[in-house]
Amino acid sequence: MNYSARYRRHNGFTLLELIIVVFIISLFTMVALPSYKNYIIKTKVGGELAHFSPIKASIILYYEINGTLPTSNSQAGLPDKNKITGDYLKNVEIKSVKKGKGKGKKSASSSIEVKMTYDRNKLPELKKGKDKLVFTAEQSGYSILWSCNKSTTIDKAYRPSQCL
């Protein structure tokens, strides 16, 4: 048997080569799928932040006119909390935050929370009690400081980048 005849008979892949390829593809899938799933949930949570922009604008407008922060949805000129909804958003509520008197100060600065509650029926990946994204608006001199509050309960893997 000559050299070229031996290699002409070998036209396909061996079973071992196919098993190795399937194993490598399954490893990539095991790594990629959980990351992709978290990305999809994070996108759904972040997508509802489009509702936050007009709410923020209403709060800023109220502050410019009255010199204080609104303490409720109605005071900010917004609908009832259960009427502000979205694809994955259950409600949005504005609440005042009670702060005690600071040391040597007459009173602490005024602040409110904008609490966005997500619908766990539409986002079942969010655990019970871990479905709130909370932004704080704090009056500081003549401006408002915004932050993603520590009382945000959504898992860090699903939070928008400004809340990490």
Rosetta constraint file for C-alpha pairs under 8 A:
AtomPair CA 1 CA 5 HARMONIC 6.64 0.50
AtomPair CA 1 CA 6 HARMONIC 7.09 0.50
AtomPair CA 2 CA 6 HARMONIC 6.80 0.50
AtomPair CA 3 CA 7 HARMONIC 7.03 0.50
AtomPair CA 4 CA 8 HARMONIC 6.30 0.50
AtomPair CA 5 CA 9 HARMONIC 6.83 0.50
AtomPair CA 6 CA 10 HARMONIC 7.50 0.50
AtomPair CA 13 CA 17 HARMONIC 6.22 0.50
AtomPair CA 13 CA 18 HARMONIC 6.74 0.50
AtomPair CA 14 CA 18 HARMONIC 6.50 0.50
AtomPair CA 15 CA 19 HARMONIC 6.21 0.50
AtomPair CA 16 CA 20 HARMONIC 6.24 0.50
AtomPair CA 17 CA 21 HARMONIC 6.35 0.50
AtomPair CA 18 CA 22 HARMONIC 6.24 0.50
AtomPair CA 19 CA 23 HARMONIC 6.07 0.50
AtomPair CA 20 CA 24 HARMONIC 6.21 0.50
AtomPair CA 21 CA 25 HARMONIC 6.25 0.50
AtomPair CA 22 CA 26 HARMONIC 6.14 0.50
AtomPair CA 23 CA 27 HARMONIC 6.25 0.50
AtomPair CA 24 CA 28 HARMONIC 6.42 0.50
AtomPair CA 25 CA 29 HARMONIC 6.26 0.50
AtomPair CA 26 CA 30 HARMONIC 6.12 0.50
AtomPair CA 27 CA 31 HARMONIC 6.39 0.50
AtomPair CA 28 CA 32 HARMONIC 6.02 0.50
AtomPair CA 29 CA 33 HARMONIC 5.80 0.50
AtomPair CA 30 CA 34 HARMONIC 7.31 0.50
AtomPair CA 31 CA 35 HARMONIC 7.13 0.50
AtomPair CA 32 CA 36 HARMONIC 6.07 0.50
AtomPair CA 33 CA 37 HARMONIC 6.06 0.50
AtomPair CA 34 CA 38 HARMONIC 6.25 0.50
AtomPair CA 35 CA 39 HARMONIC 6.13 0.50
AtomPair CA 36 CA 40 HARMONIC 6.23 0.50
AtomPair CA 37 CA 41 HARMONIC 6.45 0.50
AtomPair CA 38 CA 42 HARMONIC 6.03 0.50
AtomPair CA 38 CA 157 HARMONIC 6.71 0.50
AtomPair CA 38 CA 158 HARMONIC 6.53 0.50
AtomPair CA 39 CA 43 HARMONIC 6.06 0.50
AtomPair CA 39 CA 158 HARMONIC 7.56 0.50
AtomPair CA 40 CA 44 HARMONIC 6.34 0.50
AtomPair CA 41 CA 45 HARMONIC 6.22 0.50
AtomPair CA 41 CA 123 HARMONIC 7.71 0.50
AtomPair CA 41 CA 125 HARMONIC 7.77 0.50
AtomPair CA 41 CA 158 HARMONIC 6.17 0.50
AtomPair CA 42 CA 46 HARMONIC 5.97 0.50
AtomPair CA 42 CA 157 HARMONIC 7.25 0.50
AtomPair CA 42 CA 158 HARMONIC 4.28 0.50
AtomPair CA 42 CA 159 HARMONIC 6.15 0.50
AtomPair CA 42 CA 160 HARMONIC 6.72 0.50
AtomPair CA 43 CA 47 HARMONIC 5.79 0.50
AtomPair CA 44 CA 48 HARMONIC 6.76 0.50
AtomPair CA 44 CA 88 HARMONIC 7.09 0.50
AtomPair CA 45 CA 49 HARMONIC 7.44 0.50
AtomPair CA 45 CA 88 HARMONIC 7.33 0.50
AtomPair CA 45 CA 118 HARMONIC 7.87 0.50
AtomPair CA 45 CA 158 HARMONIC 6.97 0.50
AtomPair CA 45 CA 159 HARMONIC 7.09 0.50
AtomPair CA 45 CA 160 HARMONIC 7.33 0.50
AtomPair CA 46 CA 159 HARMONIC 7.28 0.50
AtomPair CA 46 CA 160 HARMONIC 5.48 0.50
AtomPair CA 48 CA 52 HARMONIC 7.60 0.50
AtomPair CA 48 CA 86 HARMONIC 6.68 0.50
AtomPair CA 48 CA 87 HARMONIC 7.61 0.50
AtomPair CA 48 CA 88 HARMONIC 7.04 0.50
AtomPair CA 48 CA 89 HARMONIC 6.59 0.50
AtomPair CA 49 CA 53 HARMONIC 7.10 0.50
AtomPair CA 50 CA 54 HARMONIC 7.93 0.50
AtomPair CA 51 CA 55 HARMONIC 6.84 0.50
AtomPair CA 51 CA 86 HARMONIC 7.81 0.50
AtomPair CA 52 CA 56 HARMONIC 5.97 0.50
AtomPair CA 53 CA 57 HARMONIC 6.20 0.50
AtomPair CA 54 CA 58 HARMONIC 6.16 0.50
AtomPair CA 55 CA 59 HARMONIC 6.29 0.50
AtomPair CA 55 CA 78 HARMONIC 7.45 0.50
AtomPair CA 56 CA 60 HARMONIC 6.19 0.50
AtomPair CA 57 CA 61 HARMONIC 6.07 0.50
AtomPair CA 58 CA 62 HARMONIC 6.10 0.50
AtomPair CA 58 CA 76 HARMONIC 5.85 0.50
AtomPair CA 58 CA 77 HARMONIC 6.88 0.50
AtomPair CA 58 CA 78 HARMONIC 7.59 0.50
AtomPair CA 59 CA 63 HARMONIC 6.16 0.50
AtomPair CA 59 CA 69 HARMONIC 6.74 0.50
AtomPair CA 59 CA 70 HARMONIC 6.55 0.50
AtomPair CA 59 CA 76 HARMONIC 5.77 0.50
AtomPair CA 60 CA 64 HARMONIC 6.15 0.50
AtomPair CA 60 CA 69 HARMONIC 7.96 0.50
AtomPair CA 60 CA 144 HARMONIC 7.81 0.50
AtomPair CA 61 CA 65 HARMONIC 6.29 0.50
AtomPair CA 62 CA 66 HARMONIC 5.92 0.50
AtomPair CA 62 CA 67 HARMONIC 7.64 0.50
AtomPair CA 62 CA 68 HARMONIC 7.48 0.50
AtomPair CA 62 CA 69 HARMONIC 6.78 0.50
AtomPair CA 62 CA 70 HARMONIC 6.66 0.50
AtomPair CA 62 CA 76 HARMONIC 6.08 0.50
AtomPair CA 63 CA 67 HARMONIC 4.86 0.50
AtomPair CA 63 CA 68 HARMONIC 5.06 0.50
AtomPair CA 63 CA 69 HARMONIC 5.26 0.50
AtomPair CA 63 CA 70 HARMONIC 7.30 0.50
AtomPair CA 64 CA 68 HARMONIC 7.97 0.50
AtomPair CA 68 CA 110 HARMONIC 7.63 0.50
AtomPair CA 68 CA 139 HARMONIC 7.64 0.50
AtomPair CA 69 CA 110 HARMONIC 7.18 0.50
AtomPair CA 69 CA 111 HARMONIC 7.01 0.50
AtomPair CA 69 CA 112 HARMONIC 7.08 0.50
AtomPair CA 69 CA 139 HARMONIC 7.31 0.50
AtomPair CA 70 CA 75 HARMONIC 5.48 0.50
AtomPair CA 70 CA 76 HARMONIC 5.42 0.50
AtomPair CA 70 CA 94 HARMONIC 7.84 0.50
AtomPair CA 70 CA 96 HARMONIC 7.69 0.50
AtomPair CA 70 CA 112 HARMONIC 7.62 0.50
AtomPair CA 71 CA 75 HARMONIC 6.54 0.50
AtomPair CA 71 CA 76 HARMONIC 7.65 0.50
AtomPair CA 71 CA 94 HARMONIC 6.26 0.50
AtomPair CA 71 CA 95 HARMONIC 5.23 0.50
AtomPair CA 71 CA 96 HARMONIC 4.79 0.50
AtomPair CA 71 CA 112 HARMONIC 6.59 0.50
AtomPair CA 72 CA 76 HARMONIC 6.44 0.50
AtomPair CA 72 CA 93 HARMONIC 7.23 0.50
AtomPair CA 72 CA 94 HARMONIC 4.86 0.50
AtomPair CA 72 CA 95 HARMONIC 5.48 0.50
AtomPair CA 72 CA 96 HARMONIC 7.30 0.50
AtomPair CA 73 CA 77 HARMONIC 6.37 0.50
AtomPair CA 73 CA 78 HARMONIC 4.96 0.50
AtomPair CA 73 CA 79 HARMONIC 6.32 0.50
AtomPair CA 73 CA 80 HARMONIC 6.23 0.50
AtomPair CA 73 CA 81 HARMONIC 6.72 0.50
AtomPair CA 73 CA 93 HARMONIC 6.33 0.50
AtomPair CA 73 CA 94 HARMONIC 5.42 0.50
AtomPair CA 73 CA 95 HARMONIC 7.98 0.50
AtomPair CA 74 CA 78 HARMONIC 5.32 0.50
AtomPair CA 74 CA 79 HARMONIC 6.36 0.50
AtomPair CA 74 CA 80 HARMONIC 6.83 0.50
AtomPair CA 79 CA 83 HARMONIC 6.02 0.50
AtomPair CA 79 CA 84 HARMONIC 6.69 0.50
AtomPair CA 80 CA 84 HARMONIC 7.02 0.50
AtomPair CA 80 CA 93 HARMONIC 7.95 0.50
AtomPair CA 81 CA 91 HARMONIC 5.32 0.50
AtomPair CA 81 CA 92 HARMONIC 4.98 0.50
AtomPair CA 81 CA 93 HARMONIC 4.99 0.50
AtomPair CA 81 CA 94 HARMONIC 7.98 0.50
AtomPair CA 82 CA 90 HARMONIC 6.97 0.50
AtomPair CA 82 CA 91 HARMONIC 4.85 0.50
AtomPair CA 82 CA 92 HARMONIC 6.97 0.50
AtomPair CA 83 CA 91 HARMONIC 6.86 0.50
AtomPair CA 84 CA 90 HARMONIC 7.63 0.50
AtomPair CA 84 CA 91 HARMONIC 5.42 0.50
AtomPair CA 84 CA 92 HARMONIC 5.89 0.50
AtomPair CA 85 CA 89 HARMONIC 5.09 0.50
AtomPair CA 85 CA 90 HARMONIC 5.31 0.50
AtomPair CA 85 CA 91 HARMONIC 5.29 0.50
AtomPair CA 85 CA 92 HARMONIC 7.34 0.50
AtomPair CA 86 CA 90 HARMONIC 6.87 0.50
AtomPair CA 87 CA 122 HARMONIC 7.89 0.50
AtomPair CA 88 CA 118 HARMONIC 5.79 0.50
AtomPair CA 88 CA 119 HARMONIC 5.44 0.50
AtomPair CA 88 CA 120 HARMONIC 7.99 0.50
AtomPair CA 88 CA 122 HARMONIC 5.86 0.50
AtomPair CA 88 CA 123 HARMONIC 6.67 0.50
AtomPair CA 89 CA 116 HARMONIC 7.19 0.50
AtomPair CA 89 CA 117 HARMONIC 6.14 0.50
AtomPair CA 89 CA 118 HARMONIC 4.35 0.50
AtomPair CA 89 CA 119 HARMONIC 5.42 0.50
AtomPair CA 90 CA 116 HARMONIC 7.72 0.50
AtomPair CA 90 CA 117 HARMONIC 5.51 0.50
AtomPair CA 90 CA 118 HARMONIC 4.97 0.50
AtomPair CA 90 CA 119 HARMONIC 4.73 0.50
AtomPair CA 91 CA 116 HARMONIC 6.05 0.50
AtomPair CA 91 CA 117 HARMONIC 5.40 0.50
AtomPair CA 91 CA 118 HARMONIC 7.10 0.50
AtomPair CA 92 CA 114 HARMONIC 6.88 0.50
AtomPair CA 92 CA 115 HARMONIC 5.60 0.50
AtomPair CA 92 CA 116 HARMONIC 4.55 0.50
AtomPair CA 92 CA 117 HARMONIC 6.29 0.50
AtomPair CA 93 CA 113 HARMONIC 7.93 0.50
AtomPair CA 93 CA 114 HARMONIC 5.69 0.50
AtomPair CA 93 CA 115 HARMONIC 5.17 0.50
AtomPair CA 93 CA 116 HARMONIC 6.65 0.50
AtomPair CA 94 CA 112 HARMONIC 6.80 0.50
AtomPair CA 94 CA 113 HARMONIC 5.67 0.50
AtomPair CA 94 CA 114 HARMONIC 4.61 0.50
AtomPair CA 94 CA 115 HARMONIC 6.36 0.50
AtomPair CA 95 CA 112 HARMONIC 5.55 0.50
AtomPair CA 95 CA 113 HARMONIC 5.29 0.50
AtomPair CA 95 CA 114 HARMONIC 6.63 0.50
AtomPair CA 95 CA 115 HARMONIC 7.84 0.50
AtomPair CA 96 CA 111 HARMONIC 6.24 0.50
AtomPair CA 96 CA 112 HARMONIC 4.22 0.50
AtomPair CA 96 CA 113 HARMONIC 6.20 0.50
AtomPair CA 97 CA 110 HARMONIC 7.63 0.50
AtomPair CA 97 CA 111 HARMONIC 5.64 0.50
AtomPair CA 97 CA 112 HARMONIC 5.11 0.50
AtomPair CA 97 CA 113 HARMONIC 6.59 0.50
AtomPair CA 98 CA 111 HARMONIC 7.88 0.50
AtomPair CA 99 CA 108 HARMONIC 6.25 0.50
AtomPair CA 99 CA 109 HARMONIC 7.79 0.50
AtomPair CA 99 CA 110 HARMONIC 7.73 0.50
AtomPair CA 100 CA 107 HARMONIC 7.07 0.50
AtomPair CA 100 CA 108 HARMONIC 6.40 0.50
AtomPair CA 101 CA 105 HARMONIC 6.59 0.50
AtomPair CA 101 CA 106 HARMONIC 6.52 0.50
AtomPair CA 101 CA 107 HARMONIC 4.59 0.50
AtomPair CA 101 CA 108 HARMONIC 5.26 0.50
AtomPair CA 102 CA 106 HARMONIC 7.30 0.50
AtomPair CA 102 CA 107 HARMONIC 6.12 0.50
AtomPair CA 102 CA 108 HARMONIC 5.50 0.50
AtomPair CA 109 CA 138 HARMONIC 6.92 0.50
AtomPair CA 109 CA 139 HARMONIC 5.92 0.50
AtomPair CA 109 CA 140 HARMONIC 6.63 0.50
AtomPair CA 110 CA 138 HARMONIC 5.99 0.50
AtomPair CA 110 CA 139 HARMONIC 5.36 0.50
AtomPair CA 111 CA 136 HARMONIC 6.86 0.50
AtomPair CA 111 CA 137 HARMONIC 5.51 0.50
AtomPair CA 111 CA 138 HARMONIC 4.19 0.50
AtomPair CA 111 CA 139 HARMONIC 5.94 0.50
AtomPair CA 112 CA 136 HARMONIC 5.72 0.50
AtomPair CA 112 CA 137 HARMONIC 5.38 0.50
AtomPair CA 112 CA 138 HARMONIC 6.58 0.50
AtomPair CA 113 CA 134 HARMONIC 6.41 0.50
AtomPair CA 113 CA 135 HARMONIC 5.63 0.50
AtomPair CA 113 CA 136 HARMONIC 4.53 0.50
AtomPair CA 113 CA 137 HARMONIC 6.38 0.50
AtomPair CA 113 CA 149 HARMONIC 7.95 0.50
AtomPair CA 114 CA 134 HARMONIC 5.64 0.50
AtomPair CA 114 CA 135 HARMONIC 5.12 0.50
AtomPair CA 114 CA 136 HARMONIC 6.27 0.50
AtomPair CA 114 CA 137 HARMONIC 7.81 0.50
AtomPair CA 115 CA 132 HARMONIC 6.58 0.50
AtomPair CA 115 CA 133 HARMONIC 5.99 0.50
AtomPair CA 115 CA 134 HARMONIC 4.48 0.50
AtomPair CA 115 CA 135 HARMONIC 6.52 0.50
AtomPair CA 116 CA 132 HARMONIC 5.60 0.50
AtomPair CA 116 CA 133 HARMONIC 5.10 0.50
AtomPair CA 116 CA 134 HARMONIC 6.10 0.50
AtomPair CA 117 CA 131 HARMONIC 5.77 0.50
AtomPair CA 117 CA 132 HARMONIC 4.55 0.50
AtomPair CA 117 CA 133 HARMONIC 6.50 0.50
AtomPair CA 118 CA 123 HARMONIC 7.57 0.50
AtomPair CA 118 CA 131 HARMONIC 5.30 0.50
AtomPair CA 118 CA 132 HARMONIC 6.26 0.50
AtomPair CA 119 CA 123 HARMONIC 6.18 0.50
AtomPair CA 119 CA 131 HARMONIC 7.48 0.50
AtomPair CA 120 CA 124 HARMONIC 4.90 0.50
AtomPair CA 120 CA 125 HARMONIC 7.45 0.50
AtomPair CA 120 CA 126 HARMONIC 6.07 0.50
AtomPair CA 120 CA 127 HARMONIC 7.52 0.50
AtomPair CA 120 CA 128 HARMONIC 7.64 0.50
AtomPair CA 120 CA 131 HARMONIC 7.09 0.50
AtomPair CA 126 CA 130 HARMONIC 6.04 0.50
AtomPair CA 126 CA 131 HARMONIC 5.88 0.50
AtomPair CA 126 CA 154 HARMONIC 7.13 0.50
AtomPair CA 126 CA 155 HARMONIC 7.81 0.50
AtomPair CA 127 CA 131 HARMONIC 6.80 0.50
AtomPair CA 129 CA 153 HARMONIC 7.02 0.50
AtomPair CA 130 CA 153 HARMONIC 4.56 0.50
AtomPair CA 130 CA 154 HARMONIC 4.71 0.50
AtomPair CA 130 CA 155 HARMONIC 6.75 0.50
AtomPair CA 131 CA 153 HARMONIC 6.06 0.50
AtomPair CA 131 CA 154 HARMONIC 5.23 0.50
AtomPair CA 132 CA 152 HARMONIC 5.60 0.50
AtomPair CA 132 CA 153 HARMONIC 5.25 0.50
AtomPair CA 132 CA 154 HARMONIC 5.74 0.50
AtomPair CA 133 CA 148 HARMONIC 7.72 0.50
AtomPair CA 133 CA 149 HARMONIC 7.95 0.50
AtomPair CA 133 CA 151 HARMONIC 7.93 0.50
AtomPair CA 133 CA 152 HARMONIC 4.73 0.50
AtomPair CA 133 CA 153 HARMONIC 6.49 0.50
AtomPair CA 133 CA 154 HARMONIC 6.35 0.50
AtomPair CA 133 CA 159 HARMONIC 7.97 0.50
AtomPair CA 134 CA 148 HARMONIC 5.97 0.50
AtomPair CA 134 CA 149 HARMONIC 5.31 0.50
AtomPair CA 134 CA 150 HARMONIC 7.74 0.50
AtomPair CA 134 CA 151 HARMONIC 6.39 0.50
AtomPair CA 134 CA 152 HARMONIC 4.91 0.50
AtomPair CA 135 CA 146 HARMONIC 6.87 0.50
AtomPair CA 135 CA 147 HARMONIC 5.62 0.50
AtomPair CA 135 CA 148 HARMONIC 4.39 0.50
AtomPair CA 135 CA 149 HARMONIC 5.13 0.50
AtomPair CA 135 CA 152 HARMONIC 7.89 0.50
AtomPair CA 136 CA 145 HARMONIC 7.90 0.50
AtomPair CA 136 CA 146 HARMONIC 5.63 0.50
AtomPair CA 136 CA 147 HARMONIC 5.28 0.50
AtomPair CA 136 CA 148 HARMONIC 6.14 0.50
AtomPair CA 136 CA 149 HARMONIC 5.59 0.50
AtomPair CA 137 CA 144 HARMONIC 6.07 0.50
AtomPair CA 137 CA 145 HARMONIC 5.59 0.50
AtomPair CA 137 CA 146 HARMONIC 4.70 0.50
AtomPair CA 137 CA 147 HARMONIC 6.77 0.50
AtomPair CA 138 CA 144 HARMONIC 5.43 0.50
AtomPair CA 138 CA 145 HARMONIC 5.08 0.50
AtomPair CA 138 CA 146 HARMONIC 6.51 0.50
AtomPair CA 139 CA 143 HARMONIC 6.10 0.50
AtomPair CA 139 CA 144 HARMONIC 4.76 0.50
AtomPair CA 139 CA 145 HARMONIC 6.48 0.50
AtomPair CA 140 CA 144 HARMONIC 5.83 0.50
AtomPair CA 140 CA 145 HARMONIC 6.69 0.50
AtomPair CA 147 CA 163 HARMONIC 7.81 0.50
AtomPair CA 148 CA 152 HARMONIC 7.26 0.50
AtomPair CA 148 CA 162 HARMONIC 6.87 0.50
AtomPair CA 148 CA 163 HARMONIC 5.08 0.50
AtomPair CA 149 CA 163 HARMONIC 7.73 0.50
AtomPair CA 154 CA 158 HARMONIC 6.65 0.50
AtomPair CA 154 CA 159 HARMONIC 6.38 0.50
AtomPair CA 155 CA 159 HARMONIC 6.54 0.50
AtomPair CA 156 CA 164 HARMONIC 6.54 0.50
AtomPair CA 159 CA 163 HARMONIC 6.00 0.50
AtomPair CA 159 CA 164 HARMONIC 6.66 0.50
AtomPair CA 160 CA 164 HARMONIC 7.06 0.50
